């Protein structure tokens, strides 16, 4: 087992996911006047967290080569998290 599949590698993976969440939150809150920008940053942050999480899980579990398809699927599912807001509002308009 190489060093990057040890506790240090797992710690770094968690740290990268946490930093991604923090950067995404900053991008959303930094420009509060542009609703579309905020929505896109929030949704892309969800996708990045989903992709990074599944990539690290697959890496540490030594999943087979078709892992890329699983990462893409996890990214899409993570980005669909916000779709319930549009369904509840019965609209695709971005309003406060």
Secondary structure, DSSP 8 states (H G I E B T S, - for coil): --GGGSHHHHHHHHHHHHHHHHHHHHHHHH-TT-HHHHHHHHHHHHHHHHHHHHHHHHHHTT--TTHHHHHHHHHHHHHGGGHHHHHHHT------
